Amino acid sequence: MDTGEIIKKYDLKVGSEVEIGFITDENLLKIGDEIYSLNDALPYPIYTAKSTYMFNGEEQSLPEVRLFYKKIGDEVVTILKAEDGTTDGISIYSEEGDLRVSYENVGDNEFAAIQSNSIDYETLSENFRYGDVEDKPALNLRHLVSSDESASGETKNACASFKEIELAVAYESSFCTKNSNSKNKSDQKVIQVVAGVSVKYQQTGLCTKVKIVHMEGYCDSAIDPYKEYVDLNNSGCGGSGLLQGFQKYWNNNRGNIIRDDAQLFSGTGLECSGNGSCVIGCAYVRALCGQSAYGVNYVM
């Protein structure tokens, strides 16, 4: 994959410089002057003790966790493995949970450094938007809480303990299609996304871990209960759509799953305008642990 293809695929600013690195026989990631040891990483603790899993409507054993992590100084490193044990990608998070750089597999032992400050957020903001609701969502925590001070401006102490959010996640058939029609790739994508959220919430001042208490997925559109709501092409913000359909289905059929929140991962952009701008997500706010603790997400 050449530089132009990488810039396009990962939504980088035009003209961005992209460094390419590799993993040595000693399991070291080398890219420019940066060297990261990938040894001694542990499986990411994404499940609770009571987690359950369903696929295409059938109960199954929990998917294997192929996401590993380790701390190096003030950074958290996550490593995603493929089924054959090779490395699919590496993400480096700051102590505050901000994604500093991801190293994406772009060839045979070739990893492109995707720097956060190189991403073309202006264009992304034009292409994707949150659902239009009267009760506007709260600002991203990154802008509300810095790494050194609480919202009140007081200095924060390091986390002595962690609260835990038990998250239920479902993915529908178009999400599976986006992930090569693969159950395994879809499952690992869910694990990777939730782990990134958990790293963010573990920052000092929040001291919260996010774990999956239930996951279910559909790759067969013929039996996918969420497809009819996706096909409405309405996020549910500002009118009845995917969010309300997801909520209704879960309130009627998933009452046995004790969770703090439930999120649906979709591979379909909704309410797309003529210029290609699509709704990327819709959720009830200030609803955690209640009957309206639901959200729907377009996950690419």
N, C-alpha and C positions, 0 to 999 in steps of 0.2 A: 504494500500500500504506500503510495507516494504522499508527500506532504500535503498537496492539494486535496487528496481524498480524505486524509486525516482531519484537515481543517473543516471540511464539509460534514463529515460524519459526526464529529464531536462538537459542532457548533462553535468553532473558534473564530476569533476576529480575523478578518482577511489580513494576510501578511504575517501572521503569528509564526514565530520560530518554534519548531517542534523537535525536541531532543529525543533520540532513540537510544535505548539501553538494552541490556541483556542480563540473563542470569547465569552466573558462573557455575562450574562444577562443584564449587564449595557452597552453593545455594546462596550466593550474594547477588543482590540486584545492583548493577553498576550502570549509572547513567550520568554522564558528565563527571562532575566532581563528587557526586552523591554516591554513597555506598550504604546499602541496607542489608543486614543479615536477616535472612528469612528462616533461620534455624530456630528451633525451640518454640515455635508458635503453637498455640493451643486451640482446639476446636472452640468456636465462639459459642458461649452459653445462651442460646437463643430460645430454648424451650423451658417451660415450667415443669414441675414434677408431675403434673396431671395433664400435659398436652395431648391433644388428639388430632387425627388427620383423616380426611376423606378425599377420595379421588373419583370423579365421575359418579358420585353418589354412593360409593362403597367405602366402608371403613377400612383403613389400611394402617400399617405401621408407619411411624414417623419417618419422613425423609432423612437420609443421612446428611449431616451438616458438613459441607465441604468448604466452609468459610472458617479461616483460622485468624488468630490475632496475637499480637504481642505489643508490649510497650517498649519504646526506645526513647529514653530521655523523657521529654514532655510531649511526645507524639505517640499516637495509637496507630499501629499498622495492621490492616486487615488484608488477608491473602485468600483469593478465591481459586479453588482448584477445580479442574475438569475431572470428568469421570475416570480418565486414564492416569490421574495423579499429576499431570502437568499443571503449570500455573496459568490461569485464565486472566487474572488481573490483580492489581495491588492498589490499595488506597491508603493515603497518609492523612490522618486527622490531627488537628491541633489539640491541645489539652482542653480547649473549650468546645471541641466537637466540630469545628469547622473543617470541611474537606479542603486540604491544602493542594493536593495533587493526586491524580489517579494515573496509574501506569497501565495502559491498555494494550492487550496483546494484538499486534497488528501484522504478525508474520511469524516465521519459524524462529522462536526465541528472540523476538523483537518486541520491545515495549515502548510505546510512545508516551511521553510525559504530558499529561493534559493538566496544565496549570489552571487553577480557579480564576486567576486574574487575566487569563487569556480567553475565557469564554465570552462570547458575544451576547451578553445579557440584554442589550438593547433590542437586538433582533428577536431573541427568545421571548421578550415581553410583548413584542408585536405579534408573535405567532401563537402564543398561549396566554390564557387569562383564567382567572378564577370565576366561578359562577357569579352572576349578578344578583345580589340579595340586598334587601334594605338594611339588614343588620350586618354591617360590614365585618369581615373577619378581623381578629386582632393581628397586629403586626408580627412579623417573624421574630422569634425569640432572639435571633442574632442581633436585631436592632434594639430590642428592649433591654437586654441584659448583657453587659460586657463581661469579659473574662475576669475582671478584677473587682467589680463593684456590683452590688445588687441594684434593683430598680430604685431603691431609696437612696442610693449613693453611699451606703455603708460598706466598709470592707467586709468581705466574706471569708469564712473559715473553710478549710477543706472538708469534703464530705466524710463524716464519721460513720454514716450508714446510708443506705439507699432505700427509697420507696420503690415500688414495682407496679408498673402498669401491665395488666394482662390483656393482650391484644388478640383479637380474632381476625384472621385475614382470609378472604375468599378471592379467587381469581376466576374470571370467566373465559369462555373459549377463545375470544379474539386476543386475549393476553397470551394464551398458549400459542396461538398462531404467530404472534410477534416473536415468540421465543422458539422458533423453528419447529413448531408443533410438538415440542418435547416436554413431557411431564417433568423430567429431571431438571432441565434448564429453567422451566417456569418456577419450580420449587426453590431452586437455588437463587433465582432473582428475587423472590419474596424474602428469603432469608437475608440476602445482601442488603436490600432496602431497609428492612426493619432493624438490622444491626446498625446501619448508619444513623437511623433515628435514635436508637438507644445510646450510641456514642455521644450524640449531641446532647441528649437529656442528662447524661451523667456529669456534665460540667458542674463545677462548684457553684452553689446557689440554687441549683435544681435538684441534684442528687437523686435522680430517678432513672431506673432501668426499665426498658421496654422489652417484654418477652412475649413470644407467641404461645397462647394457651390453646388455640385451635387454628388449623389451616385446612382449607378445602379448595380443590381446584377442578376445573372442567376443561377438557380438551375436545370433547365430543359435543358439538353445537346442538345436536339433535336432542340431547338430554340436559342441556345447560339451562337451569331455571332462571338465570340472569339475562339471557339473550333477549327475551321479549322486552325487557326494560332498556337494554342498550339500544335496541332497534327503534326506540321512541325518539332517539336523537335529541334528548333533553336531559341536561345534567340534574335537574331537580331544584336548582337555585332560580327562583322566580317563577316556578310552575312545576306541576307534577311531572316527575321523570324518574331517572335512574336512582337517585337518592331515596325517593319515597318507595320505589319498588323494592329496593334492597332492604329498607327498613321493614316494610310490610312482610316480605318473605322471611326475614329473620325473626321478627316478633311472632310469626305464625308457626315457624318450623325449626327454630334453633333456640327455643326457650330453655332447653336443657344445658346449653353451653354458657357457663358462668364466665363473664368477661367484663372488662371495664370499658371496652370500646371495640367496634367492628369496622373494618375497612375493606372495600372492594377494589381490587386492582383490575383495570380494564386495558385492553389494547386498542381501544377505539376513542378517537377524539370526538367530542360532541359539540353540537351547535356551531359547526365550522362556518365561517363567513366566506365571502367570495375571494378574499385575499389570503385565505388559508388559516386564519386565526381560529383556534379551537379552545374550548373550555378544558382546562387541565385538571380541575377538581372542584368538588362541592361538598360541604359538610355543615352539619349543625355546629354552632359554637357554644361554649360554656355548657356542654352536654355530657361530659365524661361521667361514666358510671350510671347514666340515666337511660330512660327509654328512647332517647334521641341520640345516643352516642354512636353515630354512624357517619361515614364519609365514603365518597367514591372518587377514584383517582385514575387519570390516564397516565399509565406508566409505560415509558418508551424503552 
